C-alpha cells in the first residue's frame, strides 16, 4: 500500500508540474497584456461589437473600487439570468424529458451556487434539469464564475508588480481574455479527451434498456463531456448526474479519473508560476507551491492511511475491518478515491468520485478541514492563490512583529489598512460555518434533515456549511438539504463566503498598487526560503486549529473515539 500510494502521489504531482509551468507562463502574458497580434485583433472585434471601445481608443483601466463594482454587476446579472432559466425551464426548448421548473428556493440556491463557483447541488441533475438548463445555465456559469476568481487574482498580482499605480487593469478585458484564451481552449481539449474515454455527449432522449437482470432501466443521456471539462478546470464541481464523478458516464476509466484530478489542480498550480513570473521573482511562486504541496501530501497520506485501516467496529460482527471500500467505486479503489477526495476539497472543486459520508471518521475529517482553512492548498482557480497570499501577508506581519520591523512583502510595506482587510477576509468564513451549523442544530427545520444521529449527524451539518461558506460544493451526504431552510441558509453562506473575501482582496490590491517598493536590505525577511515556508505552513495550520478544532472535536474526532472504544 505504501509503495503504491507514494507512486500515485508522486506521479500525480510530477505530471501536474510539467503541464502547469508552460501554462503559467502563458497566464503571465495574459496578466501583463503581452499577447500575440492575432489575439488582440480578434479581441478588438469583440470590443467594437459590444460598444465598450471606440476605434483608436484604449480600454481604460479601473481602480480597485470600479473593478469590484464591475465584478459584482457581472455576477449579479448572471444570477438573475440563471434563476429565471431554472424556474421557467419547462417553457423552454431542449427539454426532452419534460422536466418542470424548479421551486423558487431551490432555484435561488442553485443560481447562487453556480455564480459563486460553489456548485452545491440539492438536486439530481438527470432527474430535474433540461439540457438547456445544464448547458446554457450551469455550464456557462462554470466558465464565468471561474473567470471571476482568476480576474480577482490578476488584479492582486498586478498590485504586487506595479509601482505607484492607481489602477489594477480592466475587469471586462480580464474576464474576456480569461474565458476566451484560457478556459475555452482548455475545456475543448479536455472535453474531447473525455469523449475518447467514454463520457457521453449527445442531445438524445433518455434510453430505456434491459440491464443484466433482464429488467428495464432508464439510461440518462445528454451533453455531459462539455460540462465535465469546465466543471473540473474551473474547480466548479457540479456534476451532470447526481452521482457526480462516480457515475460511469462522467468518469468511466482509471485514466479519465487521473486526468480529472490533474484538471482540478492545473490552473491553480499554473497561477503560482504566473505569479512568480509577473512579480519578477520565480522563487516567490515556488515557495507558494512548496507550501501547498507539503500540506497536500500530508493530507493525502492521512486519508489513504485512515481508509486502509478501515473500521475496527466491524470486527464485532466477524467482518473484515480493513480496507474501507464502502461508498467507493471498485474501478477506482481506495487509493484513487482517497486522493480524489483530497484534491477536490483542497481545491474548491467539490466534484467527488466516492461518497465522503462513507469514509472513516478521520478520513472524512481531513477533506472537511481542508475546506475550513479556506481551501488555500492549491485551491480554486484564482481564489486559492489570493487566499494563500492573504496568509502570506499574515505570516509576514507575524514575522515582522518577531524581529521588530515593519512587515514587507515583495518590497511593499504591509501596514494597518492592509492587515485590517486581511483579518476581514480570513475571518469572514468561520462565523458563516459555525453560526450556520449552530442555527441548523437549534431549529426543528435544521434537525429534521439529519438522518444519522450523534457525532456523525453533527459532522454532516458541519460539512455542509463548511462546503458552502468556502465555496467547495461537495456534500457529506446523509443530509436532506432540499428544504427552504437549507436552500436559503446555504445560499447566504455561499454568497457571503465568496464576495466577503473578494471585496477585501481587491481593497488590499488597490492599496498595495499605490505603494512604492522598498529596497531590500540585510534586515529584510526572505520570503522564499525553507524558514518562511515553514512559518507560512504554521500560520495556515494555526488559524485552522484555533477556529475549528472545537467543532471537529464534537464531530469526526468524537466519532473516531466512539468507534475505537466500541471495538
C-alpha positions in Angstrom: 0.0 0.0 0.0 2.8 2.4 1.0 4.7 2.0 -2.3 1.5 2.3 -4.5 0.4 5.4 -2.6 3.8 7.0 -2.9 4.0 6.3 -6.7 0.4 7.6 -7.2 1.0 10.9 -5.4 4.5 11.4 -6.9 3.4 10.7 -10.4 0.4 13.0 -10.0 2.5 15.9 -8.8 5.2 15.3 -11.4 2.7 15.3 -14.3 0.9 18.3 -12.8 4.1 20.4 -12.6 5.2 19.5 -16.1 1.9 20.6 -17.5 1.4 23.7 -15.3 4.7 25.5 -15.8 4.2 26.4 -19.5 0.6 27.2 -18.9 1.7 29.5 -16.1 4.0 31.4 -18.5 1.1 31.9 -20.8 -1.1 33.1 -18.0 1.6 35.6 -17.1 1.4 37.0 -20.6 -2.4 37.5 -20.1 -1.8 39.3 -16.9 0.7 41.7 -18.5 -1.2 42.1 -21.7 1.7 40.8 -23.7 -0.3 38.8 -26.3 0.1 37.9 -30.0 -1.3 40.3 -32.5 -3.9 37.8 -33.8 -5.4 37.6 -30.3 -5.6 41.4 -30.0 -7.2 41.7 -33.4 -9.9 39.1 -32.5 -10.4 40.9 -29.3 -10.8 44.3 -31.0 -13.8 43.0 -32.9 -15.5 41.9 -29.6 -15.0 45.4 -28.1 -16.4 47.2 -31.1 -19.5 44.9 -31.2 -20.1 45.4 -27.5 -19.7 49.1 -27.7 -17.1 49.2 -24.9 -14.3 50.6 -27.0 -14.2 53.3 -29.6 -11.9 52.9 -32.7 -8.5 54.2 -31.9 -9.0 54.4 -28.1 -7.6 52.0 -25.5 -9.8 50.4 -22.9 -9.5 52.4 -19.7 -8.1 50.7 -16.6 -10.0 50.7 -13.3 -9.2 51.5 -9.7 -10.0 48.7 -7.2 -13.5 50.1 -6.4 -14.6 50.2 -10.1 -13.0 46.8 -10.6 -15.0 45.4 -7.7 -18.3 47.0 -8.9 -17.8 45.5 -12.3 -17.2 42.1 -10.8 -20.3 42.4 -8.6 -22.5 43.7 -11.5 -21.3 40.9 -13.8 -22.1 38.2 -11.2 -25.5 39.7 -10.3 -26.7 39.7 -13.9 -25.5 36.1 -14.2 -27.5 35.2 -11.1 -30.7 36.8 -12.4 -30.5 35.1 -15.8 -29.7 31.7 -14.3 -32.5 32.0 -11.7 -35.2 32.6 -14.3 -33.9 30.0 -16.6 -34.2 27.3 -13.9 -37.7 28.5 -12.8 -39.1 28.6 -16.3 -37.2 25.7 -17.9 -40.5 23.8 -18.6 -41.4 26.5 -21.1 -38.1 26.5 -22.9 -36.6 24.1 -25.5 -34.1 21.3 -25.2 -36.2 19.5 -22.5 -36.9 16.1 -24.0 -37.8 14.6 -20.6 -40.4 17.4 -19.9 -38.9 18.4 -16.6 -40.9 21.0 -14.7 -39.3 24.3 -13.5 -37.5 24.5 -10.2 -39.1 25.7 -7.0 -38.0 29.3 -6.2 -36.0 28.3 -3.1 -34.1 25.6 -5.0 -33.6 27.8 -8.0 -32.3 30.6 -5.7 -29.8 28.2 -4.0 -28.7 26.7 -7.4 -28.2 30.1 -9.1 -26.1 31.5 -6.2 -24.3 28.2 -6.0 -23.1 28.3 -9.6 -22.5 32.0 -9.7 -20.2 31.8 -6.7 -18.2 28.9 -8.1 -19.6 26.6 -5.3 -21.8 24.3 -7.3 -23.6 22.9 -4.3 -26.4 20.7 -5.7 -29.6 19.9 -3.7 -31.0 18.1 -6.7 -30.0 15.3 -9.1 -29.2 16.8 -12.5 -30.6 13.9 -14.6 -33.9 14.0 -12.8 -34.5 17.7 -12.6 -32.7 19.7 -15.3 -33.3 20.1 -19.0 -30.4 20.1 -21.5 -30.8 23.9 -21.9 -30.5 24.5 -18.2 -27.4 22.3 -18.0 -25.7 23.9 -21.0 -26.8 27.5 -21.2 -27.3 27.9 -17.4 -24.9 25.8 -15.5 -22.0 25.2 -18.0 -21.9 28.9 -18.9 -21.7 29.9 -15.2 -19.0 27.3 -14.8 -16.9 29.4 -17.2 -17.9 32.8 -15.8 -17.5 32.1 -12.1 -14.1 30.6 -12.8 -13.2 33.7 -14.8 -14.2 35.9 -11.9 -11.9 34.2 -9.5 -9.0 34.4 -11.9 -9.7 38.0 -12.7 -9.5 38.9 -9.0 -6.1 37.2 -8.6 -4.9 39.0 -11.8 -5.7 42.3 -10.1 -3.9 41.3 -6.9 -0.8 40.1 -8.8 -0.7 43.4 -10.7 -0.8 45.2 -7.3 2.4 43.5 -6.3 4.2 44.1 -9.6 3.1 47.7 -10.2 4.6 50.8 -8.6 2.6 53.9 -7.5 -0.3 52.8 -9.7 -4.0 53.7 -9.0 -5.3 51.1 -11.4 -5.4 47.3 -11.4 -6.5 46.6 -15.0 -9.9 46.5 -16.7 -12.3 43.9 -15.4 -14.1 43.4 -18.7 -10.9 42.8 -20.5 -9.7 40.3 -17.9 -12.9 38.4 -17.9 -13.0 38.2 -21.7 -9.4 37.2 -22.1 -9.5 34.5 -19.3 -12.7 33.0 -20.8 -11.7 33.2 -24.5 -8.0 32.4 -24.3 -7.6 30.2 -21.2 -10.7 28.4 -20.2 -12.4 27.8 -23.5 -9.4 26.2 -25.3 -8.5 24.0 -22.3 -12.2 22.9 -22.0 -12.4 21.9 -25.6 -9.2 19.8 -25.3 -10.3 18.1 -22.1 -13.9 17.5 -23.4 -12.6 15.7 -26.5 -10.3 13.6 -24.3 -13.2 12.6 -22.0 -15.3 11.7 -25.1 -12.5 9.4 -26.2 -12.7 7.7 -22.8 -16.4 7.1 -23.0 -18.0 10.2 -21.4 -21.3 10.8 -23.3 -22.0 13.9 -25.4 -25.4 14.0 -27.1 -28.9 15.5 -27.2 -30.8 12.2 -27.2 -33.8 11.5 -25.1 -33.2 9.0 -22.3 -32.9 5.4 -23.4 -35.0 2.5 -22.0 -32.7 -0.5 -21.9 -32.6 -4.0 -20.5 -30.0 -4.5 -17.7 -28.1 -7.6 -16.8 -31.1 -8.8 -14.7 -33.3 -8.5 -17.8 -35.3 -5.7 -16.2 -35.9 -2.3 -17.8 -33.5 0.5 -16.9 -33.7 4.2 -18.0 -30.3 5.4 -19.1 -29.9 9.2 -18.9 -28.3 10.9 -21.9 -27.1 14.5 -22.5 -24.2 16.8 -23.3 -22.0 15.6 -20.4 -18.4 15.9 -21.6 -18.6 19.6 -22.4 -19.9 20.3 -18.8 -17.5 17.8 -17.3 -14.4 19.6 -18.7 -15.1 23.0 -17.3 -16.6 21.6 -14.1 -13.0 20.4 -13.3 -10.9 23.0 -15.0 -12.8 25.8 -13.3 -12.9 24.0 -9.9 -16.7 24.2 -10.1 -17.6 20.6 -9.3 -21.3 20.4 -10.2 -21.9 17.2 -11.9 -24.3 16.5 -14.8 -25.5 13.5 -12.8 -26.3 13.2 -9.1 -23.6 10.7 -8.6 -21.1 13.2 -10.0 -17.7 11.7 -11.0 -18.5 8.3 -9.6 -21.0 7.9 -12.4 -19.6 5.9 -15.3 -21.0 8.3 -17.9 -19.0 11.2 -16.2 -15.8 9.3 -15.2 -15.6 5.9 -17.0 -12.0 4.8 -16.6 -8.9 4.9 -14.3 -7.2 7.2 -16.9 -10.1 9.6 -17.0 -10.1 9.7 -13.2 -6.4 10.6 -13.2 -6.9 13.3 -15.8 -9.8 14.7 -13.8 -7.6 15.2 -10.8 -5.0 16.9 -13.0 -7.6 19.2 -14.5 -8.7 20.3 -11.0 -5.2 21.4 -10.0 -3.9 22.5 -13.4 -4.9 26.2 -13.4 -4.3 26.8 -9.6 -0.8 25.4 -10.0 -0.1 27.4 -13.2 -1.2 30.6 -11.4 1.7 30.1 -8.9 4.1 30.0 -11.8 2.4 33.0 -13.3 2.7 34.9 -10.0 6.4 34.4 -9.8 7.0 35.4 -13.4 4.9 38.5 -13.2 6.4 39.9 -9.9 9.9 39.2 -11.3 10.9 36.5 -8.8 10.2 32.9 -9.6 11.3 31.9 -6.1 8.2 33.5 -4.7 5.9 31.4 -6.8 7.9 28.3 -6.0 7.6 29.0 -2.3 3.9 29.0 -2.5 3.9 25.8 -4.5 6.1 24.1 -1.8 3.8 25.3 0.9 0.7 23.9 -0.9 2.4 20.7 -1.9 3.6 19.8 1.6 0.2 20.3 3.2 -1.4 18.4 0.3 0.9 15.4 0.6 0.4 15.1 4.4 -3.4 15.4 3.9 -3.5 12.8 1.1 -1.3 10.3 3.2 -3.6 10.8 6.2 -6.8 10.0 4.3 -5.2 7.0 2.5 -3.9 5.6 5.8 -7.3 6.1 7.5 -9.2 4.3 4.7 -6.8 1.4 4.6 -7.1 0.9 8.4 -10.8 0.8 8.0 -13.5 0.5 10.7 -12.4 -1.8 13.6 -16.1 -1.9 14.9 -16.8 -4.4 12.1 -14.7 -6.9 14.0 -17.6 -7.3 16.4 -19.6 -8.8 13.6 -16.8 -11.1 12.3 -16.4 -8.9 9.3 -13.1 -7.7 7.7 -12.4 -4.3 9.2 -9.5 -3.3 6.9 -9.6 -1.5 3.6 -12.8 0.6 3.8 -14.4 0.2 0.4 -17.8 1.4 1.5 -19.1 4.2 -0.8 -16.2 3.8 -3.3 -16.2 2.6 -6.9 -14.4 -0.7 -7.5 -12.9 0.6 -10.7 -11.0 3.3 -8.7 -10.3 1.6 -5.3 -9.2 3.2 -2.1 -6.0 5.0 -3.4 -7.6 6.9 -6.2 -10.8 7.6 -4.2 -8.9 9.0 -1.2 -6.6 11.1 -3.4 -9.5 12.4 -5.4 -11.3 13.4 -2.1 -8.2 15.4 -1.0 -7.7 17.0 -4.4 -11.4 18.1 -4.7 -11.5 19.6 -1.2 -8.0 21.2 -1.2 -9.2 22.9 -4.4 -12.7 24.5 -4.2 -14.0 22.0 -6.7 -16.5 19.7 -4.9 -16.5 17.0 -7.6 -16.5 13.6 -6.0 -15.8 10.0 -7.2 -16.7 8.5 -3.8 -19.2 9.3 -1.1 -17.3 11.2 1.7 -20.1 10.3 4.1 -18.8 6.7 3.9 -15.2 7.5 4.7 -13.9 6.7 8.1 -14.2 9.4 10.7 -10.6 10.6 10.3 -10.7 10.0 6.5 -13.8 12.3 6.3 -12.3 14.9 8.7 -9.3 15.8 6.5 -11.4 16.9 3.5 -13.6 18.9 5.9 -10.6 20.6 7.5 -9.1 21.4 4.1 -12.2 23.4 3.3 -12.3 25.1 6.7 -8.8 26.5 6.3 -10.0 28.4 3.3 -9.1 26.0 0.5 -5.7 27.5 0.0 -3.9 24.3 -0.7 -3.8 24.9 -4.5 -7.4 26.0 -4.0 -9.9 27.2 -6.5 -9.0 28.9 -9.8 -7.8 32.3 -8.6 -9.4 32.0 -5.1 -6.8 29.5 -4.0 -3.9 31.8 -4.8 -5.4 35.0 -3.4 -6.4 33.1 -0.3 -2.8 31.8 0.2 -1.5 35.3 -0.4 -3.7 36.5 2.5 -1.9 34.0 4.7 1.4 35.2 3.3 0.7 38.7 4.4 -0.4 37.5 7.8 2.8 35.4 8.1 4.9 38.4 7.1 3.1 40.5 9.7 3.7 38.0 12.4 7.4 37.7 11.4 7.7 41.5 11.4 6.5 41.6 15.0 9.0 39.0 16.0 12.0 40.9 14.6 10.7 44.4 15.3 10.5 45.6 11.7 7.7 46.9 9.6 6.5 43.9 7.6 7.2 43.9 3.9 6.3 41.5 1.0 7.9 41.9 -2.4 9.1 45.4 -1.3 5.6 46.6 -0.4 5.1 47.6 3.2 2.2 45.9 4.9 0.5 48.4 7.1 -2.6 48.8 9.3 -5.0 49.2 6.4 -3.8 46.0 4.6 -3.9 44.0 7.9 -7.5 45.1 8.6 -8.5 43.8 5.2 -6.6 40.6 5.7 -8.3 40.0 9.0 -11.7 40.6 7.5 -11.0 38.3 4.5 -9.7 35.4 6.7 -12.3 35.7 9.4 -15.4 36.1 7.2 -16.0 32.4 6.6 -15.6 30.9 10.1 -18.7 32.7 11.5 -20.7 31.5 8.5 -19.7 27.9 9.1 -20.0 27.9 12.9 -23.1 30.1 13.2 -24.8 28.3 10.3 -24.2 24.9 11.9 -25.4 26.2 15.3 -28.6 27.6 13.7 -29.3 24.3 11.9 -28.9 22.3 15.2 -31.0 24.7 17.2 -34.0 24.7 14.9 -36.5 22.0 14.1 -36.2 22.7 10.3 -32.4 22.1 10.6 -32.6 19.0 12.7 -35.3 17.4 10.6 -32.9 16.9 7.7 -30.4 14.9 9.7 -30.7 11.2 9.0 -27.8 9.9 11.2 -27.8 10.5 14.9 -24.9 11.6 17.2 -21.5 12.8 16.2 -21.9 11.7 12.6 -25.0 13.7 12.1 -23.3 16.7 13.6 -20.4 16.2 11.1 -22.9 16.2 8.2 -24.2 19.6 9.1 -20.8 21.0 9.8 -19.5 19.7 6.5 -22.4 21.2 4.6 -21.8 24.7 6.0 -18.0 24.3 5.6 -18.6 23.4 2.0 -21.0 26.2 1.3 -19.1 29.1 3.0 -15.8 28.1 1.5 -17.4 27.6 -2.0 -16.5 24.0 -2.4 -19.8 22.3 -3.1 -19.1 18.7 -2.1 -21.5 17.1 0.3 -21.1 14.6 3.2 -24.5 13.1 2.1 -26.9 11.8 4.7 -28.5 15.2 5.0 -31.7 16.2 3.2 -30.9 19.7 2.2 -33.6 20.4 -0.4 -35.7 22.3 2.0 -36.4 26.0 2.2 -34.3 26.3 5.4 -31.2 24.7 4.0 -31.6 26.2 0.5 -31.7 29.7 1.8 -29.2 29.3 4.7 -26.6 27.6 2.5 -27.2 30.2 -0.3 -26.5 33.0 2.1 -23.3 31.3 3.3 -22.2 30.8 -0.3 -22.8 34.4 -1.3 -21.1 36.0 1.7 -18.3 33.4 1.6 -17.5 34.3 -2.0 -17.8 38.1 -2.1 -17.0 38.7 1.5 -13.5 37.6 0.6 -13.2 39.1 -2.9 -14.0 42.7 -1.8 -11.3 42.9 0.9 -8.8 41.2 -1.5 -9.5 43.9 -4.1 -9.2 46.6 -1.4 -5.8 45.2 -0.5 -4.8 45.2 -4.2 -5.8 48.8 -4.6 -3.7 49.8 -1.5 -0.6 47.9 -2.5 -0.6 49.0 -6.1 -0.1 52.6 -5.0 2.9 51.9 -2.8 6.5 52.3 -4.0 8.7 49.2 -3.4 11.3 49.4 -0.7 14.9 48.4 -1.4 15.7 45.1 0.2 18.4 45.2 2.9 20.2 42.6 5.1 17.5 43.0 7.7 14.7 42.2 5.2 12.8 38.9 5.8 13.4 36.4 2.9 10.0 35.1 1.8 11.1 32.2 -0.4 13.3 30.0 1.8 12.6 27.0 4.0 12.2 29.1 7.1 9.4 31.2 5.6 7.7 28.2 4.1 7.6 26.6 7.5 6.3 29.8 9.0 3.6 30.0 6.3 2.5 26.4 6.9 2.3 27.0 10.7 0.2 30.1 10.1 -2.3 28.2 7.9 -2.4 25.4 10.5 -2.7 27.7 13.4 -5.7 29.6 12.0 -7.5 26.4 11.2 -6.7 24.8 14.6 -7.8 27.7 16.7 -11.0 28.2 14.8 -12.4 24.8 14.0 -10.8 22.2 16.4 -13.6 22.5 19.0 -16.2 21.9 16.3 -14.2 19.0 14.8 -13.9 17.5 18.3 -17.7 17.3 18.5 -17.9 15.7 15.1 -15.4 13.4 13.4 -12.9 13.2 16.4 -15.7 12.2 18.8 -17.0 9.6 16.2 -13.5 8.2 15.8 -13.1 7.8 19.6 -16.5 6.2 19.9 -15.8 3.7 17.2 -12.4 2.6 18.6 -13.8 2.4 22.2 -16.7 0.2 20.9 -14.3 -2.0 19.0 
